[in-house]
């Protein structure tokens, strides 16, 4: 909160009392964020954390390691190219950066990581075609299909210039993983994954005169998942698990139960 002039501690006590009363008045209704409709497999939303820690997706990683144990991908080679962005969404206002909301091509590294964990061999073409052609059975491509933004709830309730502020928003990311025959580009398997990314902000706004003192500004806390990494690595790995299950039945029979709740269609 920004203060235009200084008052004694009594004024601060009064303001804090108003804040507490605002959030504890009887008859207030608790807020709940509406859930997005599920039209395709959804990776559970993780709690946003500071940039030092990226929460893993243990069930997906276990499924990849389980596929490796089945030897379904033994001696199988996959060509992985750049990950295409077809959303058309550009970010020009974000703090500390501008440009596209999602990585341009580099997300193919998550495909490489997932296939390697599952026991397959990978030829990466992100930095260009290899100087020596190696035989490969499959090609894997990825596309970010859509990125939509919305606000599920917003409120600014001020009485006499003082009151709570709240906003809940989301971004809905949809991506596809395509498994093709390496030589002919004939499509064999396809997986569509959607991932909601949540944003929330709560605070207190003030714009009121206390005695001869004008107090303006707001206090708030916000919680936002990272779209560039945290919201991408799990869904891409899940898409790889999905196409591998479809292409190699032994992998699905042995490991499908691990991520069945993430891949079920509703």
N, C-alpha and C positions, 0 to 999 in steps of 0.2 A: 504494500500500500504506500502511496506517496502522500506526504503531508505538506500542505502549503505553508503552514506556520506551526509552531510548537505550543502544546498545551501541557498542563500538569498531568500527573498520573490519574487523577479522578476522571478526566475525559477518556483516557484509554480504558479504564475500568468500565465506564458506561458503554463504550463501543463493544467491548468483549461481551458484556451482558446482553446487549442487543443481538449480537451474533448467536449466542447460545440460545436465546429465546426464539430466534428465527427458525433454528433447526429443530427445536424441541416443542413447538406449539402443539397442543392436542388437536387431533383431527387431521394432521398432515398425512398424506398418502405416500407410502414408500414407492420409490421409482424402480422399475425394472426395464431393462433394455429389450425391446422386441427381438426375437430370434429371426434370423434370415431364413427364408424358405430354402429347403434342401432340394435342389434339382439334380445334383450330381455328388459324387463322393466328396466328403469334407474332412480336411485335416483339423483336428481340434485346435482351437485358438489357444496359444500359450500366453502366459502373463508377460507383459512387456518388462524388459530388464534394462539396466544400464549397458552401454555398448561393450563392456569388458566381458560379458558372459552371453553365450548363445545357447539356449536350451536345446538339448538333443531330442530326437524323436526315437525313443528306445524301441518301440514296437516295430517301426519301419526298419531300423538297423538290425534288429534281431531277425526279421524276415529275410533281409538280404544275406545275412550270415547263414541262415538256415538253407537258403537256395544254394549257397556255395557247398554246403555239406552234401547236398543231393547229387552233386556233379552234373547237374543239368546243363551248365554252361562250360563244362570242361572242353578245352580245345575249340571253343567257339569264339570268333573274333567279330567285334562290332566297330563299325566306322561311326564316329560322332562328329557332327559338324556344328557350326554356330547355332545358338538358340535365337530364333527370330522373334522380334517384337512387332506384333500387328495391332497393338492397342491404339496407337496414334495419340497417346496421352503424354503431354510434356509438362514438366514441373518448372515453373519460372519464379516461384515465390517461397520455396522452402528455405528454412534457416540453414545457412552454411553451404548451400549448393543449389545449382539450377541444372536444367537438362531433363532427361527422361526419368520417370518414376522408377523404372526397373532396368536392370543391367542389359546392355546391348550386346548379345552374343555370348557373354562370359558365363551365363548360367549353364552352358554346356559342360562346364567343369563338374557340376553336380551330377550330370548324367554319367560322366566318366567315373566319378567316385562311386556311384551306386552300382554300376556294372562291375567294377573291379571288386567291390565288396561281395558281390554275388558270384564271383569266381570266373568272370569272363575276361577276355583280352580286348583292349581298346586301342584303336587307331584314331588319334585326334587330328582333325583337320582345321582346328581353330586358327592356327598360325600358318595355314597353307597346306597344300597337298604334299604328301611324303615324296621324297626323291626316289624311293624304291617302292614300288607297289607290292603290298602284301595281300595275300588272299584273305577275303573276309566274307562271311555268310550274311551278315545283317548290317543295316544302316539305321541309326536312331537319330531322329530329329525332334526338336521341340519348338512350340509356338506359344507365345503369350497371346491369347485370343481376345480377351477383354479386361478392362479395368474400370470399374464403376464406383463412384463415390456417392455417399448419401449421409443424411443426418437422421437418426431414428428418434432422437428426442433433444429438445432445446428449451430452456426456460430461463427467464430473467424476471424474478419476482422481487421487486423492491417496494417497500412501504416507507414513505417519508424519506426516500432517497437511499435507504439501506436495505439490502436483502441478498438472498442467495442467487448464484448463477450456476447453471448446469448445462452440459452439452455432451451428447453421446453420438459418435459418428462411426462410419465404417467405410472400408474399401473392399470391393468384391473382385478378386482376381481369378480369372479362369485360364487354364493352360492345358495344352494337349501334348501327349507323347506319342510319336508315330514310329512303329517298327516296320521297316521295309526290307525286301531282299536287296542285298548290296549291289548286285549287277544290273537288275532290271528296274529297280525302284518300285517294284510291285508291292503294294501295301499288304502287310500280313496282320498287324494288330494295331489298335488305337485305344488310347486311354484319355478320358477327359476328367480333369480335377479342378475343383473350385476351392478357394481359400478366402474366408473372411478375415480382414484385418481390422481390429477394433481401436477406437480412439475415445477417450473420455476426459472430461474436464469439469472440475467442481471448484467453486470459489465463493467469495463474498464481495459484492460491489458496494461502493459508498459514494454518495455525492450529496452531502448535507452540511448545513451550518450548525455547529455546536457552540452556542454563545456567540462569540465574535470570531470563531475559527471555522474556516471552510475545509472540510476533509473530503478529498476525492481520490479515486483510484479503485483498485481491487486486489484481492489476495486469491490465488488459485493454485491448484495442483492439477497436473495432467498426466495421463498414462497412455502411451502410444506404442504399438508394436512397430518393429522395423520392417518396412516393406521390401527393402533392397536385399536383405539376406535372411532374416529369421522367418519371413513368410514364404520364402521360395525354396530353400533347400529340402524341407520335408515333403511338400507337395510334389516336387520333381522326382524325388526318390520314390515316393509312393506311386507315381505314374510308371516308373521303371518296373517296380514290383508288379504292377497290374499287367503290363504287356508281357512280362516274363511268365507270369502265371498263365496267361492266355496261350502263349506259344509253347510252353513246356508243361504239360499236364502233371508230370511227376513233381515239379516244384510246387504246384498248387495243392496237390494232394498231401504233400508233406508239410507245407508251411502256410497254406492258405488261412488257417484258423487264426494266425497271429494278427492279421490285419483285416479280418473279415468284416468287422464293424466299420472300418474306414472305407471299404470298397463296396459295401452293399448299396444297391440302388433303391431309392424310395419314390 
